[in-house]
Amino acid sequence: MNLKYKGYVGSVDVDLEANLLFGKLLHIRDLVNYEAQNPADLKLAFEEAVDDYLDDCAEQGVEPDTPFKGQFNVRIAPKLHRELAFSARRDDRSLNDYVEYVLSHHEEVATAIMAKVIRLEGIVYQQSYRRAGQRVMQKARSAQTVVKFHSSFDDMGTKSNAKH
């Protein structure tokens, strides 16, 4: 569970020995903590911590750190970098715009990948069941051959006993 206020996100943690709830602002470089004895007070302490942080930054004349500024660095293989650049050019987009477009569709892509994996797993299961069925049939055929062999051997023994 996280707390949210004015674009900031805060954690909720429990110290059972001290019977205390505590947390800190997440996704910023500055360290801002808060604590309380119960959930309602923790929410208030979190909101006060955000307000105090913003006030302190204003008093000091510094820009407050904000979570998720819309920038992050990603290291990728040169081949992928080249492919993305070519795709961006093909779509008449900048590389940043193209990557943003691709990433903005990540849930659709993940859903499609999962559907394909499930479908492929179904095919694998069908094939493994088919292979298992083939093995059972081979064993059954072998068993029938053995039964036929034993039957003909028994018939031979019966016939030979009948002759004697």
ZAZA-326464 format. One record per residue: residue in three letters; residue number from 1; z, x, y of N, C-alpha, C, CB in turn. Coordinates in Angstrom, 2 decimals. Glycine has a CB too. Example, Ala and Ser with C-alpha at 12.3 -4.5 7.8 and 13.67 -1.06 7.14 Angstrom:
// residues 2
> ala,1,7.80,13.19,-5.69,7.80,12.30,-4.50,7.80,13.20,-3.30,9.05,11.31,-4.47
> ser,2,7.08,12.85,-2.25,7.14,13.67,-1.06,7.87,12.90,0.03,5.72,14.08,-0.60
END
This chain:
// residues 164
> met,1,0.00,0.84,-1.17,0.00,0.00,0.00,0.00,0.89,1.24,1.22,-0.96,-0.01
> asn,2,-0.79,0.51,2.22,-0.85,1.22,3.49,-0.59,0.25,4.63,-2.20,1.92,3.66
> leu,3,-0.11,0.80,5.72,0.09,0.03,6.94,-1.07,0.31,7.88,1.45,0.38,7.60
> lys,4,-1.46,-0.68,8.70,-2.57,-0.50,9.64,-2.18,-1.04,11.01,-3.85,-1.19,9.13
> tyr,5,-2.54,-0.24,12.04,-2.22,-0.64,13.41,-3.03,0.21,14.37,-0.69,-0.49,13.70
> lys,6,-3.75,-0.45,15.28,-4.55,0.22,16.31,-5.50,1.27,15.74,-3.63,0.87,17.33
> gly,7,-6.07,1.00,14.58,-7.02,1.93,13.98,-6.38,3.06,13.19,-7.88,2.51,15.04
> tyr,8,-5.06,3.09,13.12,-4.35,4.11,12.37,-3.87,3.53,11.04,-3.15,4.67,13.18
> val,9,-3.77,4.41,10.07,-3.33,4.01,8.74,-2.09,4.83,8.41,-4.45,4.22,7.67
> gly,10,-1.08,4.16,7.86,0.15,4.85,7.51,0.52,4.63,6.06,1.28,4.40,8.39
> ser,11,1.15,5.63,5.48,1.58,5.54,4.08,2.92,4.83,3.99,1.67,6.95,3.44
> val,12,3.24,4.38,2.77,4.54,3.78,2.48,5.07,4.48,1.23,4.44,2.21,2.27
> asp,13,6.18,5.17,1.38,6.79,5.88,0.26,8.26,5.48,0.16,6.65,7.42,0.42
> val,14,8.85,5.73,-1.01,10.23,5.33,-1.28,11.02,6.55,-1.73,10.30,4.21,-2.35
> asp,15,12.20,6.72,-1.16,13.15,7.73,-1.62,14.31,6.96,-2.23,13.63,8.70,-0.44
> leu,16,14.33,6.87,-3.57,15.35,6.08,-4.26,16.75,6.67,-4.09,15.02,5.97,-5.73
> glu,17,16.86,7.99,-4.06,18.18,8.62,-3.91,18.79,8.32,-2.55,18.08,10.14,-4.10
> ala,18,17.97,8.34,-1.50,18.46,8.08,-0.15,18.37,6.60,0.21,17.68,8.90,0.87
> asn,19,17.81,5.78,-0.70,17.62,4.35,-0.44,16.90,4.15,0.89,18.98,3.61,-0.44
> leu,20,15.72,4.82,0.98,15.01,4.89,2.24,13.51,4.70,2.02,15.29,6.22,2.95
> leu,21,12.86,4.01,2.94,11.41,3.91,2.98,10.92,4.86,4.06,10.92,2.43,3.24
> phe,22,9.80,5.53,3.82,9.28,6.45,4.83,7.76,6.53,4.70,9.92,7.86,4.68
> gly,23,7.14,7.14,5.67,5.70,7.32,5.63,5.23,8.23,6.73,5.01,5.99,5.74
> lys,24,3.90,8.41,6.76,3.30,9.23,7.81,1.91,8.68,8.11,3.22,10.74,7.38
> leu,25,1.39,9.02,9.28,0.03,8.61,9.62,-0.94,9.41,8.76,-0.26,8.83,11.15
> leu,26,-1.90,8.70,8.21,-2.88,9.32,7.31,-4.19,9.62,8.03,-3.13,8.43,6.10
> his,27,-4.89,10.60,7.53,-6.25,10.92,7.98,-6.32,11.45,9.41,-7.12,9.70,7.86
> ile,28,-5.22,12.05,9.87,-5.27,12.76,11.14,-4.64,14.14,10.92,-4.52,11.96,12.28
> arg,29,-4.94,15.07,11.82,-4.40,16.42,11.67,-2.96,16.53,12.14,-5.25,17.41,12.43
> asp,30,-2.57,15.70,13.11,-1.20,15.75,13.64,-0.24,15.10,12.63,-1.10,15.03,15.02
> leu,31,1.01,15.59,12.65,2.01,15.04,11.73,2.86,14.03,12.49,2.90,16.17,11.12
> val,32,2.79,12.78,12.06,3.57,11.69,12.66,4.26,10.95,11.52,2.66,10.72,13.51
> asn,33,5.60,11.02,11.51,6.42,10.40,10.46,7.17,9.19,10.99,7.40,11.41,9.87
> tyr,34,7.66,8.37,10.06,8.51,7.22,10.39,9.32,6.88,9.14,7.66,5.99,10.88
> glu,35,10.45,6.19,9.36,11.28,5.79,8.23,12.09,4.55,8.59,12.22,6.93,7.80
> ala,36,12.59,3.86,7.56,13.40,2.65,7.77,14.11,2.30,6.47,12.52,1.46,8.25
> gln,37,15.02,1.33,6.57,15.81,0.90,5.41,15.15,-0.24,4.63,17.18,0.46,5.86
> asn,38,14.23,-0.98,5.28,13.62,-2.12,4.60,12.15,-2.24,5.06,14.41,-3.44,4.90
> pro,39,11.35,-3.01,4.34,9.92,-3.10,4.65,9.60,-3.61,6.06,9.26,-4.00,3.66
> ala,40,10.33,-4.61,6.52,10.05,-5.15,7.86,10.31,-4.08,8.92,10.92,-6.40,8.14
> asp,41,11.41,-3.35,8.76,11.74,-2.29,9.72,10.75,-1.12,9.60,13.19,-1.80,9.50
> leu,42,10.26,-0.87,8.40,9.28,0.22,8.24,8.00,-0.12,9.00,8.97,0.46,6.74
> lys,43,7.56,-1.36,8.93,6.36,-1.78,9.66,6.56,-1.57,11.16,6.03,-3.26,9.37
> leu,44,7.73,-1.95,11.67,8.04,-1.75,13.09,8.09,-0.26,13.43,9.38,-2.42,13.45
> ala,45,8.71,0.54,12.56,8.82,1.98,12.80,7.43,2.62,12.81,9.70,2.64,11.72
> phe,46,6.55,2.16,11.93,5.16,2.66,11.89,4.45,2.35,13.21,4.39,2.03,10.69
> glu,47,4.55,1.10,13.66,3.89,0.70,14.90,4.45,1.46,16.10,4.02,-0.81,15.13
> glu,48,5.77,1.65,16.12,6.39,2.44,17.19,5.93,3.89,17.15,7.92,2.38,17.09
> ala,49,5.78,4.44,15.94,5.32,5.82,15.80,3.90,5.97,16.35,5.37,6.26,14.33
> val,50,3.04,4.99,16.07,1.66,5.03,16.59,1.70,4.96,18.12,0.80,3.86,16.00
> asp,51,2.46,4.00,18.65,2.55,3.84,20.11,3.12,5.11,20.76,3.44,2.62,20.47
> asp,52,4.18,5.68,20.16,4.78,6.92,20.70,3.77,8.07,20.65,6.06,7.29,19.91
> tyr,53,3.03,8.16,19.58,2.02,9.22,19.44,0.96,9.09,20.54,1.35,9.15,18.03
> leu,54,0.47,7.89,20.75,-0.55,7.67,21.79,0.03,7.95,23.18,-1.08,6.21,21.72
> asp,55,1.28,7.54,23.42,1.93,7.81,24.71,2.13,9.31,24.92,3.29,7.09,24.80
> asp,56,2.59,10.01,23.88,2.80,11.46,23.99,1.49,12.18,24.29,3.42,12.02,22.70
> cys,57,0.41,11.78,23.64,-0.89,12.40,23.88,-1.34,12.16,25.32,-1.95,11.86,22.88
> ala,58,-1.13,10.94,25.80,-1.51,10.61,27.18,-0.70,11.44,28.17,-1.31,9.10,27.45
> glu,59,0.61,11.58,27.94,1.48,12.37,28.82,1.06,13.83,28.85,2.94,12.25,28.38
> gln,60,0.63,14.35,27.69,0.25,15.76,27.59,-1.20,16.00,27.99,0.48,16.26,26.17
> gly,61,-1.92,14.91,28.23,-3.31,15.03,28.63,-4.23,15.52,27.52,-3.41,15.96,29.79
> val,62,-3.87,15.18,26.26,-4.72,15.57,25.12,-5.27,14.31,24.46,-3.91,16.41,24.09
> glu,63,-6.42,14.49,23.88,-7.07,13.38,23.17,-6.34,13.17,21.83,-8.60,13.67,22.94
> pro,64,-5.87,11.95,21.54,-5.20,11.72,20.25,-6.21,11.85,19.10,-4.53,10.30,20.22
> asp,65,-5.73,12.39,18.03,-6.58,12.50,16.84,-6.77,11.09,16.29,-5.94,13.45,15.75
> thr,66,-7.97,10.79,15.85,-8.24,9.47,15.29,-8.78,9.64,13.88,-9.24,8.68,16.18
> pro,67,-8.41,8.72,13.00,-8.93,8.81,11.64,-10.40,8.42,11.59,-8.12,7.92,10.69
> phe,68,-11.13,9.07,10.73,-12.51,8.71,10.44,-13.37,8.63,11.70,-12.56,7.39,9.72
> lys,69,-13.66,9.77,12.23,-14.47,9.86,13.45,-15.95,9.62,13.18,-14.29,11.21,14.09
> gly,70,-16.32,9.51,11.90,-17.73,9.31,11.59,-18.45,10.61,11.32,-18.41,8.59,12.71
> gln,71,-17.71,11.68,11.16,-18.30,12.97,10.85,-17.56,13.60,9.68,-18.27,13.91,12.08
> phe,72,-18.33,14.19,8.78,-17.73,15.01,7.73,-18.79,15.96,7.21,-17.14,14.13,6.58
> asn,73,-18.34,17.08,6.72,-19.27,18.08,6.18,-19.38,17.92,4.68,-18.80,19.51,6.54
> val,74,-20.59,18.02,4.20,-20.84,17.91,2.78,-21.65,19.12,2.35,-21.57,16.58,2.42
> arg,75,-21.21,19.79,1.30,-21.97,20.91,0.76,-22.78,20.40,-0.42,-21.03,22.10,0.34
> ile,76,-24.08,20.62,-0.37,-24.96,20.16,-1.44,-25.89,21.29,-1.84,-25.77,18.92,-1.00
> ala,77,-26.50,21.14,-2.98,-27.44,22.16,-3.47,-28.66,22.20,-2.55,-27.87,21.85,-4.95
> pro,78,-29.23,23.38,-2.34,-30.41,23.51,-1.48,-31.56,22.59,-1.90,-30.89,24.94,-1.48
> lys,79,-31.74,22.41,-3.20,-32.83,21.55,-3.68,-32.62,20.11,-3.21,-32.92,21.59,-5.22
> leu,80,-31.39,19.60,-3.31,-31.09,18.25,-2.85,-31.26,18.14,-1.34,-29.65,17.85,-3.25
> his,81,-30.83,19.18,-0.62,-30.99,19.21,0.84,-32.47,19.08,1.20,-30.40,20.51,1.43
> arg,82,-33.31,19.82,0.52,-34.76,19.78,0.75,-35.32,18.38,0.44,-35.48,20.84,-0.11
> glu,83,-34.91,17.82,-0.71,-35.40,16.49,-1.10,-34.99,15.42,-0.08,-34.86,16.11,-2.49
> leu,84,-33.75,15.50,0.41,-33.29,14.54,1.41,-34.07,14.70,2.72,-31.77,14.73,1.67
> ala,85,-34.31,15.95,3.11,-35.07,16.20,4.34,-36.49,15.65,4.21,-35.12,17.71,4.66
> phe,86,-37.14,15.86,3.07,-38.49,15.32,2.85,-38.48,13.79,2.87,-39.07,15.83,1.51
> ser,87,-37.48,13.19,2.24,-37.38,11.73,2.22,-37.14,11.18,3.63,-36.24,11.27,1.28
> ala,88,-36.31,11.86,4.40,-36.06,11.43,5.78,-37.34,11.51,6.59,-34.96,12.30,6.43
> arg,89,-38.06,12.58,6.43,-39.32,12.75,7.16,-40.33,11.67,6.77,-39.92,14.15,6.90
> arg,90,-40.40,11.39,5.46,-41.30,10.36,4.96,-40.99,9.00,5.60,-41.20,10.26,3.43
> asp,91,-39.68,8.71,5.80,-39.25,7.44,6.38,-39.19,7.50,7.91,-37.89,7.05,5.83
> asp,92,-39.66,8.61,8.48,-39.66,8.81,9.94,-38.25,8.65,10.52,-40.62,7.81,10.61
> arg,93,-37.28,9.31,9.88,-35.88,9.28,10.30,-35.38,10.71,10.43,-35.00,8.48,9.30
> ser,94,-34.31,10.86,11.17,-33.63,12.16,11.17,-32.88,12.28,9.84,-32.65,12.31,12.40
> leu,95,-32.52,13.48,9.48,-31.77,13.69,8.24,-30.44,12.93,8.30,-31.54,15.19,7.99
> asn,96,-29.75,12.99,9.43,-28.48,12.27,9.56,-28.66,10.77,9.38,-27.84,12.56,10.92
> asp,97,-29.69,10.20,10.02,-29.95,8.77,9.88,-30.26,8.41,8.44,-31.10,8.34,10.79
> tyr,98,-31.05,9.25,7.78,-31.43,8.97,6.40,-30.20,9.02,5.48,-32.50,9.97,5.91
> val,99,-29.37,10.05,5.65,-28.16,10.18,4.82,-27.22,9.01,5.09,-27.44,11.53,5.09
> glu,100,-27.09,8.61,6.36,-26.25,7.45,6.68,-26.79,6.20,5.99,-26.18,7.24,8.21
> tyr,101,-28.11,6.02,6.02,-28.74,4.88,5.36,-28.44,4.89,3.85,-30.27,4.89,5.60
> val,102,-28.62,6.04,3.23,-28.38,6.15,1.79,-26.91,5.88,1.47,-28.78,7.56,1.27
> leu,103,-26.02,6.47,2.25,-24.59,6.28,1.99,-24.15,4.85,2.28,-23.77,7.26,2.82
> ser,104,-24.79,4.19,3.22,-24.40,2.81,3.53,-24.73,1.86,2.39,-25.08,2.35,4.82
> his,105,-25.55,2.30,1.46,-25.90,1.48,0.30,-25.19,1.96,-0.98,-27.42,1.49,0.09
> his,106,-24.14,2.74,-0.82,-23.47,3.33,-1.98,-22.93,2.30,-2.97,-22.34,4.20,-1.52
> glu,107,-22.45,1.16,-2.51,-21.91,0.17,-3.44,-23.02,-0.48,-4.27,-21.13,-0.92,-2.68
> glu,108,-24.16,-0.73,-3.64,-25.30,-1.29,-4.38,-25.77,-0.29,-5.43,-26.46,-1.65,-3.42
> val,109,-25.80,0.98,-5.04,-26.23,2.03,-5.97,-25.24,2.13,-7.13,-26.37,3.39,-5.24
> ala,110,-23.95,2.12,-6.81,-22.93,2.21,-7.86,-23.03,1.03,-8.81,-21.52,2.28,-7.24
> thr,111,-23.25,-0.16,-8.28,-23.39,-1.35,-9.11,-24.61,-1.23,-10.02,-23.50,-2.62,-8.24
> ala,112,-25.72,-0.76,-9.45,-26.95,-0.60,-10.25,-26.76,0.46,-11.33,-28.13,-0.21,-9.35
> ile,113,-26.08,1.54,-10.99,-25.84,2.60,-11.98,-24.96,2.06,-13.11,-25.17,3.84,-11.31
> met,114,-23.89,1.32,-12.76,-23.01,0.78,-13.79,-23.76,-0.21,-14.68,-21.80,0.09,-13.15
> ala,115,-24.62,-1.03,-14.08,-25.41,-1.99,-14.88,-26.31,-1.23,-15.85,-26.25,-2.92,-13.96
> lys,116,-26.90,-0.15,-15.38,-27.78,0.65,-16.23,-26.98,1.33,-17.34,-28.54,1.69,-15.40
> val,117,-25.80,1.85,-16.99,-24.95,2.50,-17.99,-24.53,1.50,-19.05,-23.70,3.12,-17.33
> ile,118,-24.12,0.31,-18.62,-23.71,-0.71,-19.58,-24.88,-1.09,-20.47,-23.16,-1.96,-18.85
> arg,119,-26.07,-1.26,-19.85,-27.25,-1.59,-20.64,-27.56,-0.46,-21.63,-28.47,-1.85,-19.73
> leu,120,-27.48,0.79,-21.15,-27.75,1.92,-22.04,-26.70,2.01,-23.14,-27.79,3.22,-21.25
> glu,121,-25.44,1.76,-22.80,-24.39,1.78,-23.83,-24.67,0.71,-24.86,-23.00,1.57,-23.20
> gly,122,-25.15,-0.45,-24.42,-25.50,-1.52,-25.36,-26.60,-1.08,-26.29,-25.94,-2.77,-24.61
> ile,123,-27.59,-0.37,-25.75,-28.68,0.14,-26.58,-28.14,1.17,-27.56,-29.80,0.76,-25.72
> val,124,-27.26,2.04,-27.08,-26.67,3.07,-27.96,-25.88,2.38,-29.07,-25.75,4.04,-27.17
> tyr,125,-25.07,1.35,-28.70,-24.31,0.64,-29.72,-25.25,-0.04,-30.71,-23.38,-0.38,-29.07
> gln,126,-26.30,-0.67,-30.19,-27.26,-1.32,-31.09,-27.87,-0.29,-32.03,-28.37,-2.04,-30.28
> gln,127,-28.23,0.88,-31.48,-28.84,1.90,-32.32,-27.83,2.42,-33.34,-29.37,3.06,-31.47
> ser,128,-26.56,2.59,-32.91,-25.58,3.10,-33.87,-25.29,2.05,-34.93,-24.27,3.50,-33.15
> tyr,129,-25.26,0.76,-34.54,-25.09,-0.29,-35.53,-26.30,-0.32,-36.47,-24.89,-1.66,-34.85
> arg,130,-27.49,-0.15,-35.88,-28.71,-0.15,-36.68,-28.65,1.02,-37.68,-29.97,-0.05,-35.78
> arg,131,-28.25,2.23,-37.17,-28.15,3.38,-38.06,-27.10,3.15,-39.14,-27.82,4.66,-37.26
> ala,132,-25.96,2.57,-38.73,-24.90,2.29,-39.71,-25.41,1.29,-40.73,-23.63,1.75,-39.01
> gly,133,-26.13,0.28,-40.26,-26.71,-0.71,-41.18,-27.71,-0.06,-42.13,-27.40,-1.82,-40.40
> gln,134,-28.50,0.87,-41.61,-29.46,1.57,-42.47,-28.73,2.39,-43.53,-30.39,2.47,-41.63
> arg,135,-27.63,3.04,-43.13,-26.86,3.82,-44.09,-26.26,2.91,-45.17,-25.73,4.61,-43.38
> val,136,-25.76,1.74,-44.76,-25.20,0.79,-45.72,-26.30,0.33,-46.68,-24.57,-0.44,-45.00
> met,137,-27.48,0.02,-46.12,-28.59,-0.42,-46.97,-29.00,0.69,-47.94,-29.79,-0.84,-46.11
> gln,138,-29.03,1.94,-47.46,-29.38,3.05,-48.35,-28.36,3.17,-49.48,-29.47,4.37,-47.57
> lys,139,-27.07,3.03,-49.11,-26.04,3.11,-50.14,-26.18,1.94,-51.11,-24.63,3.11,-49.50
> ala,140,-26.49,0.76,-50.57,-26.67,-0.41,-51.43,-27.84,-0.20,-52.38,-26.88,-1.68,-50.59
> arg,141,-28.95,0.35,-51.83,-30.11,0.62,-52.69,-29.76,1.64,-53.77,-31.31,1.13,-51.85
> ser,142,-29.00,2.68,-53.36,-28.58,3.68,-54.34,-27.70,3.05,-55.40,-27.84,4.84,-53.65
> ala,143,-26.80,2.18,-54.95,-25.90,1.51,-55.89,-26.70,0.62,-56.83,-24.84,0.68,-55.14
> gln,144,-27.72,-0.08,-56.30,-28.56,-0.93,-57.15,-29.30,-0.07,-58.16,-29.56,-1.73,-56.29
> thr,145,-29.78,1.08,-57.71,-30.47,1.99,-58.63,-29.53,2.43,-59.72,-31.04,3.20,-57.89
> val,146,-28.29,2.76,-59.35,-27.31,3.18,-60.34,-27.01,2.02,-61.29,-26.00,3.68,-59.65
> val,147,-26.85,0.81,-60.71,-26.59,-0.35,-61.54,-27.75,-0.58,-62.49,-26.35,-1.60,-60.68
> lys,148,-28.99,-0.51,-61.97,-30.17,-0.68,-62.83,-30.19,0.39,-63.91,-31.47,-0.63,-62.00
> phe,149,-29.87,1.64,-63.51,-29.86,2.73,-64.48,-28.82,2.45,-65.56,-29.57,4.09,-63.79
> his,150,-27.60,2.05,-65.11,-26.55,1.75,-66.08,-26.94,0.56,-66.93,-25.21,1.48,-65.35
> ser,151,-27.57,-0.44,-66.33,-28.00,-1.61,-67.10,-29.00,-1.21,-68.16,-28.60,-2.68,-66.18
> ser,152,-29.98,-0.40,-67.79,-30.99,-0.01,-68.76,-30.36,0.89,-69.83,-32.17,0.71,-68.07
> phe,153,-29.37,1.71,-69.42,-28.71,2.55,-70.40,-27.92,1.67,-71.37,-27.77,3.57,-69.71
> asp,154,-27.22,0.66,-70.81,-26.48,-0.27,-71.66,-27.44,-1.01,-72.59,-25.68,-1.27,-70.82
> asp,155,-28.59,-1.42,-72.03,-29.58,-2.11,-72.86,-30.03,-1.21,-74.00,-30.79,-2.57,-72.02
> met,156,-30.23,0.08,-73.66,-30.67,1.01,-74.71,-29.59,1.15,-75.77,-31.01,2.40,-74.10
> gly,157,-28.36,1.23,-75.33,-27.27,1.35,-76.29,-27.16,0.11,-77.15,-25.96,1.61,-75.58
> thr,158,-27.34,-1.04,-76.54,-27.27,-2.28,-77.29,-28.40,-2.35,-78.30,-27.32,-3.48,-76.36
> lys,159,-29.59,-1.95,-77.83,-30.74,-1.98,-78.73,-30.56,-1.00,-79.86,-32.02,-1.67,-77.97
> ser,160,-30.00,0.18,-79.50,-29.85,1.16,-80.57,-28.75,0.72,-81.54,-29.52,2.55,-79.99
> asn,161,-27.72,0.07,-81.04,-26.67,-0.43,-81.93,-27.22,-1.55,-82.83,-25.46,-0.94,-81.10
> ala,162,-28.12,-2.33,-82.26,-28.67,-3.42,-83.03,-29.54,-2.90,-84.15,-29.46,-4.36,-82.15
> lys,163,-30.17,-1.74,-83.95,-31.04,-1.17,-84.98,-30.20,-0.62,-86.13,-31.94,-0.06,-84.39
> his,164,-29.00,-0.14,-85.81,-28.22,0.50,-86.86,-27.51,-0.48,-87.63,-27.27,1.47,-86.33
END
